[in-house]
Amino acid sequence: MTIPRFTGLLVLFGALGIAVVVLRADQVRRSNHIQQLQFEQIALRQVIWTKEMEIARLRSPQMIRDRASRLAIPLVPPYEEKSVLPQEEAWVAE
């Protein structure tokens, strides 16, 4: 084996080694980034779940009554019940 051939092989293997190290480092960086995004996703899901529970609690009828009484707001139904049919024809709907 001649010296130029040996030098060429040495350069080729060196370049391949550097390429493998660079690719591996990039893979590690990307997997760390993916893991950080997964942790952030879990944290955001917990926040969403907490907010959904708070919304459900605030929508509960008892909570609405408590807030209305605290703020002295009279509770009235949003509409009056009305019969669509005249009283003498109400038997049709039954």
Protein Blocks (a to p, Z undefined) as FASTA:
>chain_A
ZZklmmmmmmmmmmmmmmmmmmmmmmmmmmmmmmmmmmmmmmmmmmmmmmmmmmmmmmpm
klmmmmmmmnopacddfbdcddfbdfklmmmmZZ
